[in-house]
Amino acid sequence: MITIVGLGFNKDSLTKRGLNAIMNADTVILRTLKTTPAKALQSLCNGSCDFLYERAQNFDELNSMIADELIRLNQSYPKLVYCVDGDGYKDSSVEELARRTEVNIIPGPFDLALNPSTSCAYVSAYDIGALYPDPLLPICIYGIDDGNIASEVKLFLLRFYSPETEVELATASKCEKIALEDLDRQKKYDVDTAVYVEGGNNSSFAELLRIMKRLTAPDGCPWDKAQTHESIRINLLEEAYETVQAINDGDLDNMMEELGDVLLQVVFHCDIALRTGEFTLEDVIKGLNDKLVGRHTHIFGSDKAEGADGALNVWERNKMKEKHQERFSDAVNDIPQCFPALLRAQKAVKRVEKGGWGQESLDTIRKELDDALDNIQTAYDKKDASAVSQELGNALLRVAWFGHRTGANCEQALLDKVYELQKIYTAFEQAVIADGKDVNKLSQEEWKHYYNAAKNGNGK
């Protein structure tokens, strides 16, 4: 076992428990000798990992090399102590070490030259990538040792705060207030440089996560706590359809609201999964990132693609590879059963064509559609309900095939026509009622008059 001691952030912030561990160790290794708390322990340590900084190409490699070195030393020194700045938990090299061997962490104190008076999230500038801070609470990012890192920290904070937000910039010798946008415009940075943000922003993704956690906490909302993946699954469909409706209506305000409702469903499912130990939001995001990179090999890899069709072909090929679909039938059978029938039909048509069923001409498909419509009439005349249903299915499948060949989205095309039907009929009925008539007692000529007026959008 390797003991980790968090040194805090100041030269005198080492805890008594941490000091006892250091004094009883058979060897003490510091992550670096360059920080203020580390310099205070220089006389008590047996070495540092500074020499590995020169060899590593990036911080992932550095953390791996530090872990290798400490595990090697631990074979000769059973009471090895590894000292890092901060509380000891958030250090990226400690996280790597904990994945590979057993560690015991003696946490350091949560203090800083800035001395914030409230609870504060502390994180290394090199570990901000996976952080979702609570924007209502203060955050301190330390270890900003050069201008490039300062730029990365600024870009990260700009996701949650405005450029004009006042922040505190601290070094070992001074603390000053600056605008966030000036964070990467300072003359000098060193390992002791840290930035402190007071918090108070309630319009961020992190705040959404905080609210969700509060709602499902043990003393949270009884309804929210009781939900499962199954109990709220239909909500995701409803919110998605309402978003599509807002897009169709060109209603940006409603679209913004409905997109928020869709996002809520994603966060809700991730919160349920976290509480049940299934997966985390970070797992979902990592999976999405991996998918985007893995399927866009014409952007992130060596594949070439000409135009949108070429890019789509690369996507589909990579998708089959990712899903281990060795045959085209694997992809054909992978269409979700909960899809609307017409959408499912067009996706099936598209996939069987990629598997060698793309020989028919558009004229042939149209003729088959006409034949199916004639067969419907024949079956209907014979009062053969089963045959009518079968031939209707054939006709609809040919419609899906026809739509695919012409580049039309059958599902959206039908939805658009249904919306148009609803709009025209509403105008039709309003005009009839305005004239004091019954919609079910119109003559053929009257019906045509009101229908044409409603269709042309000019009332009566």
MARKE-989963 format. One record per residue (C-alpha): residue in one letter; x, y, z. Coordinates in nm, 2 decimals. Example, Ala and Ser with C-alpha at 12.3 -4.5 7.8 and 13.67 -1.06 7.14 Angstrom:
2
 aa      X      Y      Z
  A   1.23  -0.45   0.78
  S   1.37  -0.11   0.71
This chain:
460
 aa      X      Y      Z
  M   0.00   0.00   0.00
  I   0.11   0.35  -0.08
  T   0.01   0.64   0.15
  I  -0.09   0.97  -0.01
  V  -0.05   1.29   0.19
  G  -0.23   1.60   0.08
  L  -0.02   1.90   0.16
  G  -0.29   2.17   0.13
  F  -0.20   2.49  -0.05
  N   0.02   2.69   0.19
  K   0.37   2.63   0.34
  D   0.22   2.57   0.69
  S  -0.10   2.39   0.59
  L   0.02   2.03   0.65
  T  -0.20   1.85   0.90
  K  -0.06   1.67   1.21
  R  -0.18   1.34   1.08
  G   0.00   1.40   0.75
  L   0.32   1.50   0.93
  N   0.31   1.18   1.14
  A   0.28   0.97   0.83
  I   0.58   1.15   0.67
  M   0.79   1.11   0.99
  N   0.71   0.73   1.01
  A   0.77   0.66   0.64
  D   1.08   0.47   0.52
  T   1.08   0.70   0.21
  V   0.89   1.02   0.11
  I   0.84   1.12  -0.25
  L   0.70   1.46  -0.36
  R   0.51   1.50  -0.68
  T   0.72   1.82  -0.73
  L   0.96   2.04  -0.53
  K   0.84   2.36  -0.70
  T   0.53   2.44  -0.51
  T   0.51   2.64  -0.18
  P   0.39   2.35   0.04
  A   0.64   2.11  -0.12
  K   0.93   2.35  -0.06
  A   0.85   2.35   0.31
  L   0.90   1.97   0.32
  Q   1.21   1.95   0.11
  S   1.43   1.86   0.41
  L   1.20   1.57   0.50
  C   1.17   1.41   0.16
  N   1.38   1.16  -0.02
  G   1.30   1.27  -0.38
  S   1.05   1.40  -0.62
  C   0.90   1.32  -0.96
  D   1.02   1.64  -1.12
  F   1.26   1.44  -1.35
  L   0.96   1.27  -1.51
  Y   0.81   1.60  -1.62
  E   1.10   1.63  -1.87
  R   1.04   1.29  -2.02
  A   0.66   1.28  -2.05
  Q   0.50   1.40  -2.37
  N   0.17   1.48  -2.20
  F   0.00   1.46  -1.86
  D  -0.16   1.13  -1.92
  E   0.19   0.98  -1.99
  L   0.33   1.17  -1.69
  N   0.07   1.03  -1.45
  S   0.14   0.68  -1.59
  M   0.52   0.72  -1.54
  I   0.47   0.85  -1.18
  A   0.26   0.55  -1.10
  D   0.52   0.32  -1.25
  E   0.79   0.48  -1.04
  L   0.60   0.48  -0.72
  I   0.50   0.11  -0.76
  R   0.86   0.02  -0.83
  L   0.98   0.21  -0.52
  N   0.71   0.06  -0.31
  Q   0.86  -0.29  -0.36
  S   1.17  -0.18  -0.17
  Y   1.00   0.07   0.07
  P   0.67  -0.07   0.21
  K   0.60   0.25   0.40
  L   0.63   0.48   0.10
  V   0.45   0.82   0.13
  Y   0.37   1.02  -0.18
  C   0.29   1.39  -0.12
  V   0.08   1.61  -0.35
  D  -0.06   1.96  -0.32
  G  -0.43   2.01  -0.23
  D  -0.65   1.76  -0.06
  G  -0.49   1.45  -0.21
  Y  -0.81   1.32  -0.37
  K  -0.82   1.53  -0.68
  D  -0.46   1.49  -0.80
  S  -0.46   1.32  -1.14
  S  -0.15   1.11  -1.06
  V  -0.32   0.99  -0.74
  E  -0.62   0.88  -0.95
  E  -0.40   0.69  -1.18
  L  -0.21   0.53  -0.90
  A  -0.53   0.43  -0.72
  R  -0.64   0.25  -1.04
  R  -0.33   0.03  -1.03
  T  -0.26  -0.03  -0.67
  E  -0.40   0.01  -0.32
  V  -0.36   0.36  -0.17
  N  -0.45   0.52   0.16
  I  -0.52   0.90   0.14
  I  -0.45   1.13   0.43
  P  -0.64   1.44   0.31
  G  -0.49   1.79   0.32
  P  -0.68   2.10   0.45
  F  -0.90   2.31   0.22
  D  -0.72   2.63   0.26
  L  -0.56   2.88   0.02
  A  -0.40   3.22   0.03
  L  -0.74   3.35  -0.10
  N  -0.90   3.21   0.22
  P  -1.26   3.19   0.09
  S  -1.51   3.19   0.37
  T  -1.76   2.94   0.23
  S  -1.74   2.59   0.09
  C  -1.52   2.58  -0.22
  A  -1.45   2.33  -0.50
  Y  -1.07   2.28  -0.55
  V  -0.93   2.14  -0.87
  S  -0.60   2.13  -1.05
  A  -0.58   2.33  -1.37
  Y  -0.47   2.01  -1.54
  D  -0.78   1.82  -1.43
  I  -1.06   2.06  -1.53
  G  -1.17   1.86  -1.84
  A  -1.40   1.62  -1.65
  L  -1.53   1.88  -1.40
  Y  -1.89   2.00  -1.37
  P  -1.86   2.26  -1.09
  D  -2.16   2.38  -0.89
  P  -2.18   2.74  -1.03
  L  -2.36   2.86  -0.71
  L  -2.05   2.77  -0.50
  P  -1.70   2.91  -0.52
  I  -1.44   2.73  -0.72
  C  -1.06   2.75  -0.70
  I  -0.84   2.62  -0.98
  Y  -0.48   2.59  -0.89
  G  -0.15   2.50  -1.06
  I  -0.19   2.75  -1.35
  D   0.18   2.74  -1.43
  D   0.19   2.90  -1.78
  G  -0.01   3.11  -2.03
  N  -0.14   2.81  -2.23
  I  -0.28   2.65  -1.92
  A  -0.43   2.99  -1.82
  S  -0.60   3.00  -2.16
  E  -0.75   2.66  -2.11
  V  -0.88   2.75  -1.76
  K  -1.03   3.07  -1.90
  L  -1.21   2.89  -2.18
  F  -1.34   2.63  -1.93
  L  -1.47   2.90  -1.69
  L  -1.63   3.09  -1.98
  R  -1.87   2.80  -2.02
  F  -2.02   2.90  -1.68
  Y  -1.94   3.27  -1.63
  S  -1.93   3.59  -1.84
  P  -1.60   3.74  -1.96
  E  -1.66   4.04  -1.73
  T  -1.69   3.82  -1.42
  E  -1.46   3.94  -1.14
  V  -1.22   3.67  -1.02
  E  -0.93   3.66  -0.78
  L  -0.59   3.57  -0.91
  A  -0.35   3.45  -0.64
  T   0.02   3.36  -0.63
  A   0.25   3.29  -0.34
  S   0.32   3.66  -0.29
  K   0.00   3.84  -0.38
  C  -0.37   3.83  -0.46
  E  -0.56   4.06  -0.70
  K  -0.90   4.10  -0.86
  I  -0.92   4.08  -1.24
  A  -1.18   4.02  -1.51
  L  -1.21   3.66  -1.62
  E  -1.13   3.76  -1.98
  D  -0.78   3.88  -1.86
  L  -0.69   3.55  -1.69
  D  -0.45   3.45  -1.97
  R  -0.30   3.80  -2.02
  Q  -0.08   3.81  -1.71
  K   0.29   3.87  -1.73
  K   0.39   3.57  -1.52
  Y   0.26   3.24  -1.40
  D   0.41   2.98  -1.17
  V   0.30   2.66  -0.99
  D   0.15   2.86  -0.71
  T  -0.08   3.06  -0.94
  A  -0.45   2.99  -0.87
  V  -0.78   3.16  -0.96
  Y  -1.08   3.18  -0.74
  V  -1.44   3.25  -0.86
  E  -1.71   3.34  -0.62
  G  -1.99   3.16  -0.79
  G  -2.36   3.26  -0.81
  N  -2.44   3.16  -1.18
  N  -2.77   2.97  -1.20
  S  -2.79   2.92  -1.58
  S  -2.54   2.65  -1.64
  F  -2.54   2.27  -1.70
  A  -2.38   2.21  -1.37
  E  -2.66   2.39  -1.19
  L  -2.91   2.17  -1.37
  L  -2.72   1.87  -1.24
  R  -2.72   2.02  -0.89
  I  -3.10   2.07  -0.90
  M  -3.16   1.72  -1.02
  K  -2.95   1.58  -0.74
  R  -3.14   1.79  -0.49
  L  -3.48   1.66  -0.62
  T  -3.37   1.30  -0.59
  A  -3.19   1.33  -0.26
  P  -3.32   1.13   0.03
  D  -3.52   1.43   0.15
  G  -3.60   1.55  -0.20
  C  -3.92   1.53  -0.41
  P  -4.12   1.21  -0.34
  W  -4.23   1.18  -0.70
  D  -3.89   1.24  -0.85
  K  -3.73   0.99  -0.62
  A  -3.98   0.72  -0.71
  Q  -3.92   0.73  -1.09
  T  -3.75   0.45  -1.29
  H  -3.62   0.43  -1.64
  E  -3.95   0.25  -1.73
  S  -4.18   0.49  -1.56
  I  -4.05   0.80  -1.75
  R  -3.95   0.65  -2.08
  I  -4.26   0.78  -2.27
  N  -4.17   1.13  -2.15
  L  -3.87   1.13  -2.38
  L  -4.08   1.05  -2.68
  E  -4.34   1.32  -2.59
  E  -4.07   1.59  -2.54
  A  -3.90   1.50  -2.86
  Y  -4.22   1.52  -3.06
  E  -4.31   1.86  -2.90
  T  -3.96   1.98  -3.00
  V  -4.02   1.88  -3.36
  Q  -4.35   2.06  -3.35
  A  -4.19   2.38  -3.23
  I  -3.94   2.35  -3.51
  N  -4.22   2.29  -3.76
  D  -4.40   2.60  -3.63
  G  -4.08   2.81  -3.64
  D  -4.14   2.90  -3.28
  L  -3.79   2.96  -3.14
  D  -3.91   3.04  -2.78
  N  -4.10   2.72  -2.76
  M  -3.82   2.53  -2.93
  M  -3.58   2.65  -2.66
  E  -3.82   2.54  -2.39
  E  -3.88   2.19  -2.54
  L  -3.51   2.13  -2.60
  G  -3.47   2.20  -2.23
  D  -3.74   1.94  -2.16
  V  -3.55   1.69  -2.37
  L  -3.23   1.77  -2.19
  L  -3.41   1.72  -1.86
  Q  -3.51   1.36  -1.96
  V  -3.14   1.28  -2.04
  V  -3.03   1.42  -1.70
  F  -3.31   1.24  -1.52
  H  -3.22   0.90  -1.67
  C  -2.85   0.96  -1.59
  D  -2.94   1.05  -1.23
  I  -3.15   0.73  -1.19
  A  -2.86   0.53  -1.34
  L  -2.61   0.69  -1.10
  R  -2.82   0.61  -0.80
  T  -2.87   0.25  -0.91
  G  -2.51   0.20  -1.00
  E  -2.58   0.14  -1.37
  F  -2.38   0.42  -1.54
  T  -2.30   0.79  -1.50
  L  -2.35   1.11  -1.71
  E  -1.98   1.10  -1.78
  D  -2.02   0.75  -1.92
  V  -2.29   0.88  -2.16
  I  -2.08   1.18  -2.27
  K  -1.77   0.97  -2.32
  G  -1.97   0.72  -2.52
  L  -2.10   1.00  -2.74
  N  -1.76   1.16  -2.78
  D  -1.61   0.82  -2.88
  K  -1.89   0.76  -3.13
  L  -1.85   1.10  -3.30
  V  -1.48   1.05  -3.34
  G  -1.51   0.69  -3.43
  R  -1.77   0.74  -3.70
  H  -1.62   1.05  -3.85
  T  -1.30   0.89  -3.96
  H  -1.30   1.12  -4.27
  I  -1.24   1.40  -4.02
  F  -1.05   1.23  -3.73
  G  -0.89   0.95  -3.93
  S  -0.74   0.86  -4.27
  D  -1.07   0.79  -4.46
  K  -1.17   1.02  -4.75
  A  -1.52   1.14  -4.82
  E  -1.66   1.34  -5.11
  G  -1.96   1.55  -5.03
  A  -2.25   1.47  -4.79
  D  -2.32   1.13  -4.94
  G  -1.96   1.02  -4.91
  A  -1.95   1.13  -4.55
  L  -2.28   0.94  -4.48
  N  -2.13   0.62  -4.63
  V  -1.83   0.65  -4.40
  W  -2.06   0.70  -4.10
  E  -2.27   0.39  -4.20
  R  -1.96   0.17  -4.25
  N  -1.81   0.27  -3.92
  K  -2.14   0.22  -3.75
  M  -2.17  -0.14  -3.87
  K  -1.81  -0.20  -3.76
  E  -1.88  -0.04  -3.42
  K  -2.19  -0.25  -3.36
  H  -2.01  -0.57  -3.48
  Q  -2.26  -0.61  -3.77
  E  -2.08  -0.85  -4.00
  R  -2.38  -0.89  -4.23
  F  -2.62  -0.65  -4.38
  S  -2.91  -0.84  -4.22
  D  -2.77  -0.75  -3.88
  A  -2.82  -0.38  -3.96
  V  -3.16  -0.45  -4.12
  N  -3.28  -0.62  -3.80
  D  -3.13  -0.36  -3.57
  I  -3.40  -0.10  -3.63
  P  -3.58  -0.02  -3.30
  Q  -3.93  -0.18  -3.29
  C  -4.07   0.13  -3.12
  F  -4.01   0.34  -3.43
  P  -4.33   0.46  -3.61
  A  -4.41   0.21  -3.89
  L  -4.34   0.45  -4.18
  L  -4.01   0.56  -4.04
  R  -3.91   0.20  -3.97
  A  -4.01   0.10  -4.32
  Q  -3.80   0.36  -4.48
  K  -3.50   0.27  -4.27
  A  -3.54  -0.09  -4.36
  V  -3.56  -0.01  -4.73
  K  -3.25   0.20  -4.70
  R  -3.05  -0.08  -4.54
  V  -3.17  -0.36  -4.76
  E  -3.06  -0.15  -5.06
  K  -2.71  -0.13  -4.92
  G  -2.72  -0.51  -4.90
  G  -2.78  -0.57  -5.27
  W  -3.16  -0.50  -5.31
  G  -3.11  -0.18  -5.50
  Q  -3.16  -0.31  -5.85
  E  -3.51  -0.19  -5.92
  S  -3.56   0.13  -6.12
  L  -3.78   0.41  -5.99
  D  -4.03   0.33  -6.27
  T  -4.05  -0.03  -6.16
  I  -4.12   0.08  -5.80
  R  -4.39   0.32  -5.91
  K  -4.55   0.04  -6.12
  E  -4.55  -0.19  -5.82
  L  -4.71   0.08  -5.62
  D  -4.98   0.12  -5.88
  D  -5.04  -0.26  -5.89
  A  -5.07  -0.27  -5.51
  L  -5.33   0.01  -5.52
  D  -5.53  -0.18  -5.78
  N  -5.50  -0.50  -5.57
  I  -5.64  -0.31  -5.27
  Q  -5.95  -0.21  -5.48
  T  -5.99  -0.57  -5.60
  A  -5.97  -0.71  -5.25
  Y  -6.21  -0.45  -5.12
  D  -6.46  -0.53  -5.39
  K  -6.44  -0.90  -5.28
  K  -6.49  -0.79  -4.92
  D  -6.16  -0.97  -4.83
  A  -6.04  -0.77  -4.53
  S  -5.73  -0.98  -4.49
  A  -5.62  -0.92  -4.85
  V  -5.70  -0.55  -4.82
  S  -5.47  -0.53  -4.52
  Q  -5.19  -0.72  -4.70
  E  -5.21  -0.52  -5.02
  L  -5.22  -0.19  -4.82
  G  -4.90  -0.30  -4.65
  N  -4.74  -0.36  -4.99
  A  -4.85  -0.02  -5.11
  L  -4.72   0.16  -4.80
  L  -4.39  -0.03  -4.83
  R  -4.36   0.08  -5.19
  V  -4.43   0.44  -5.08
  A  -4.14   0.41  -4.83
  W  -3.92   0.27  -5.11
  F  -4.03   0.55  -5.35
  G  -3.96   0.81  -5.08
  H  -3.61   0.67  -5.02
  R  -3.53   0.66  -5.39
  T  -3.64   1.02  -5.44
  G  -3.46   1.15  -5.13
  A  -3.77   1.24  -4.94
  N  -3.83   1.17  -4.57
  C  -4.16   0.98  -4.57
  E  -4.23   1.02  -4.20
  Q  -4.18   1.40  -4.21
  A  -4.37   1.43  -4.54
  L  -4.67   1.25  -4.39
  L  -4.65   1.46  -4.07
  D  -4.64   1.78  -4.28
  K  -4.95   1.67  -4.48
  V  -5.14   1.57  -4.16
  Y  -5.06   1.91  -4.02
  E  -5.18   2.07  -4.34
  L  -5.50   1.86  -4.32
  Q  -5.57   1.98  -3.97
  K  -5.51   2.34  -4.06
  I  -5.73   2.33  -4.37
  Y  -6.01   2.14  -4.19
  T  -6.01   2.39  -3.90
  A  -6.06   2.68  -4.15
  F  -6.32   2.48  -4.34
  E  -6.53   2.41  -4.03
  Q  -6.50   2.76  -3.90
  A  -6.63   2.90  -4.23
  V  -6.92   2.65  -4.24
  I  -7.02   2.73  -3.88
  A  -6.99   3.11  -3.94
  D  -7.25   3.07  -4.21
  G  -7.49   2.88  -3.98
  K  -7.46   2.55  -4.15
  D  -7.39   2.19  -4.05
  V  -7.07   2.03  -4.18
  N  -7.25   1.70  -4.22
  K  -7.53   1.84  -4.43
  L  -7.35   2.03  -4.70
  S  -7.42   1.97  -5.07
  Q  -7.14   1.86  -5.29
  E  -7.11   2.21  -5.44
  E  -7.11   2.37  -5.09
  W  -6.84   2.13  -4.97
  K  -6.62   2.21  -5.27
  H  -6.67   2.58  -5.21
  Y  -6.57   2.57  -4.84
  Y  -6.29   2.33  -4.91
  N  -6.13   2.53  -5.18
  A  -6.16   2.85  -4.98
  A  -6.00   2.69  -4.68
  K  -5.72   2.53  -4.89
  N  -5.64   2.86  -5.06
  G  -5.64   3.03  -4.72
  N  -5.89   3.30  -4.81
  G  -6.19   3.21  -4.59
  K  -6.52   3.22  -4.78
